[in-house]
Amino acid sequence: MKQVRRPDSAVWAVFLSDNLSARLASVLLCANLGQIENMENLMIDLHCHSTASDGTDSPSRIIEKAHEIGLTAIALTDHDVVDGLAEFQAAAAKYPGLWAVNGTELAVDCPGASVEILALDIKDVNPFRERQKKLIAFRNQALVERIDKLNGLGIEITAEDVYLKPDGSCRSVVGRPHIAAVLLEKGYVATIQEAFDRYLKRGAAAYVPKRNPPLRETIEFIRSHNAVASLAHPIHTRLDDESLFNLLKKMKDYGLQAMECYHSDQTPADTRKYLQMAGRLGLFATGGSDYHGAVHPDIELGRGKGRLNMPDSLLQPFIERKKL
């Protein structure tokens, strides 16, 4: 992606002010005035993962990459945890032209569908940090059960193998990608994808569903702490259009505000369909690549699988939040 030229110094002075609403509004204003070249390349990414959960880039490296490709805003949304947000914000301080959005992706229990909810624009991470203790306990139990199944298949793997990082430190949260990496390292599979296909994906030999908090409780928790609740990657719910629409109506009653209409696994036709659904229900659109780094090498930050284009206009609802 071509590097974006930043606004001139007069506009930039506004952008650098402490008023976040003014900063973001100025970005959109600059775009409207034609003061930024290649507007089609000026984008955001409100869904990515770091080494704080199951990504391979550190939070600070994600910030660096976002700046390198000219993103206007980037959200860190690690699975169930907020441990990477302090490093994320510290790194972002070096790039005042980039808005670093605090977030997390929360798995939920929703019978009949696979659902995750993005919490975006988190103001106070402490309630989320307290909540993650319970979520990590659920993950730990699932890990034990997965390892038991793998051992039963003759695969020599321990919890220590999964928890220890290459530098000897201990991960704060583990998931299936970490198990897959160990299986690859030990030579049981040739690729990460093979590990999922043979052992870890739904229906595979060592698959174990993770216990998750209820859908309604999760949405209400996010809203009660003044964050935005957005349905992540609706394509992954495995619901037909009518069932998804009905679920969205129910979730809106719980407090859902948005839907991730733009995602790496969603085609342009999917995006148009989800935008229409969101419009009918009064939900606003969010978008993200779901970048994980080397775990999913076909997905690029900000660009997904090459066809993702998430415009700055998606930031407008977040700007409006600042006015309340």
N, C-alpha and C positions, 0 to 999 in steps of 0.2 A: 504494500500500500504506500502511495506517495505521501511523504511528510507534509503535514498541513502547515501553512504559513500562519503565524499567530497575528492577532489584531495589532494595529499601530499603538503607539505608547499612550495616546490619550484615552483610547478605549480600554487599553490594558490596565490603566490606573484604576478604572472602575472595577474591572474584573478582579483585581487584587485586593479590593476592599474587604472588610470583615463581614459585610452583609452578604450572606450566601445567596439570598434571593436576587440581589442586584447583580452578583457575579454571574449567576446562571442566566438571568434575563439578558445581560449584556452579551452573552455568547449568542443567544438567539437573535438579538438585535443586530449584532455584527454580521451574522449570516444574512439577515434580511437586507442589510445595506450593501451587501456584496463585498465586505471588507475582508472576507476569508475566501481564499481560492478553493476550488474543488469541494464545494459543499457536499457533493454526493459521497465524498470520502470522510466527511466529518461525522463521526459516529460515537455511539456509546456501547457499553457492554455491562449489563446489570446481572450477570450470573457467571461466576467463575470460582474455581476451587484451588486451594494452595496446600502446602505441606502441613498446614494445621489440621487438614482432614485427609482426603485421598488424592490431592494433586501432587505434582512433582516440582513445581516452582514455589519458592518462598513468597510470602506476602509482598516483600519489598521488590522481588524480581517481577512480580505481576505489575506493580506500579511502574517499574522501569519499562516494561514491554508496552504498557498502555501509553506511556508518554512517547515511546519510539514510533508507534504507529499512528499517533495523532488523535487518540481518543479524547473526548471531552469529559466523559464520566466513566468510572469503573466501579463496580460493586464486588466486594469479596463476600461470597455466600457459601462458606464451608459447611459441610454436612453436620448439623446439630450443635456445632461449637462456634464460639466467638473468640477463641484463643489467638487467632492471627490478626485480629483487628488493631491491636496496639501497634504492632510492627507495620501494618498496612498504612495506618494514619501517619506514623512517623516518617515513613518513606515518601508519602504523598506531600509532606510539607516542603520537599525540595522542588516540587512542580506545582506552583500555585495556579497554573492554568488547567489543572486536572482535578475534577471533583471526585474524591474517594468516598464512596457510599458504604456505610456499614450495613452488613447483612448476614443472614444465615439461611440455610435451606433445611427445613424441618420435615422429617418423615412423619406420617400420620397413619392411624388405623382408619381405613375407609372400606368397609366390606364391599366386595364386588368391583373395586377399582384400585389402581396403583396411584397414590396421590402423595405429592410433596408440596409444601407451602413455603414460598419465599417470604422472609421477613426483611423488608428493605427500609433504608433510612432509619436505622436504629439510633435513638438518641442516648439511651442509657443501657450499656451492655450488662450491667450487674444482674438484673433479673434473668437475662438470657444465660448468663454464666451459672447462676444457681440452677436453672432448669436443665442445663446440659449435664449436670451430675447424674440425674435420673436417666437421661438419654444415653449417656456413656455406659451406665449399668446395663441397659438393654442391649447395647452393642457387645459388651463383654460376654454376656450370656450367650448371644448368638455365635460369637467367635468360638467359645468352648464347644458348643454343639457341632459347629462346622468342622473343627479339628478332630473331634471324636469320629465323625463320619469319614473324614479323610484317612485317619488312622485305621479305621475298619476296612478301608479299601487298599490297605498295604502301603500307604504313603506316610513316610516319616516326617512329621511336622509338629512343632510345638508352639504354644502361645508365645514363648520367648522369641522364637524365630520371627514371628509376626510383629511383635511390639518393638523390638530393637531396631533402631535406625542404623545405617552403615557406620555412623560415627560413634556408635555405642550408647547413644542417648535413647530414651524411651518415648515412644509416641504417646500423645495424650488421647488419641482416638484412632481406632482401627476399623477397617471395612474390608469388603471383598477384594478391592484392588491390591491391598497389602498382602492378602493371602495369595492372590494370583502372582504377585511379584516373587514371593518365596517359592512357589511351585516352579516358576520359570528358572529361578536361580539354582534350584536343586535338580533341574533337568527333567522334571516330570512332564513338562509341557514345552512346546517350542515357541509359543507366543502367549501374551497376556490373554488374547481373545480365545485361544484354545483352553486356557484355564477356566474361563467363564463358561464356554460351551460344554466342556466335559464335566465340570465339577460345581460351578458356583452360580450359574444363572438359574432362574426359576425352572423347576423340573429336572435339573441336573442332579448328578449322584450325591453331591454334598450340599445341596441347597438347604438353607434353613431360613425361614421367614423371621425377621426381627420384630420384636414387640415394639409397638409405637403408641404414643398417646392418641386419644380420640381426635377426629377432625375438628369438631366444634370447639373443643377445649383449646386446641392449638390456635385456631383463628382468633378466638376471644382473648387468648393470652397475648398474641401479637398486637391486637388493637388496644388492649388495656395498657400497653406500654408504649403507645404512640408511635408504632411502626406501621408500615404499609404491608398488608397481607395480599400476596399475589399467587395464584395457582401456577406452579411451575410446569413447564412442558406438557400442555394438555394432550399432546400426541401420545404420551406415555401412560395415560390413564387406561388405555385399552378399551375405551367406551365408544359406542357408536354416537353419532351426532346428537340424536334425540336424548340419549341417556346422559351425555355430557352436559347438554343444555339444562336438563332437569337438575343435575347435580350442582351446576353453577348457580341456579336459582336458590337452591338450599344453602349453598355456601355464602351467597350474598346475604341471606337472612342471618347467617352467623356473624357477618361482618367483613366478608371478602370484598376487597376494593378493586382488584386488578387481575389480569390474566396474562401469562407470558405468551403473547401472540407470535413473537419472533423467537425462534430457537433453531439450533443447528440441525435437529432431526425433523424439522417441519419445512415442507416445501412452500414455495410462494403461494400455491393454491391453498395450502393449510393456513397460512398466515392470513390470507384474505377471509377465509371462512371464520377463523377465530376472531378477527377484528369485527366482523359482522355480529358474531355472537356477543362479544363484549359490548358493542354499541347497543344492541337490543336490551341488554341487562343493566346498562349504565355503569359498566366496569371500564376502567381505563387499561391501556395496553402497556406491558413492559416487554423487554426483550433481552436475551443474553445468549452467549455462545455455549455456556456450560463447559467452558475450558477447564481441562484437567492437566494439561502439559503432556508429557511423554506417555501417560496412561492411554490417552486417546489421540495419537499423533495426527489423525485426519482432521482434528478440530483446532482451528486457530483462534487466538484471542481476537475478539472484535469482528471476525469474518466467518467463524464457524467452519463449514465445509466449502467455503469460497463464495457462497451465494447469499450470505446473511448481510443485511443492510439495515441497521437499527438507527433511525434518525434521531437527531437531537430533540425533535419535537416531543419525544416520549418523556422528556424531562419536565414538560409543562405542569403536570399534576404535582410534581415534587416542588416546583416553584410556588404553586398555589398553596401548598401546605405551609410555606414560610410566611404567608400573608395572614394566616389565621391567628 
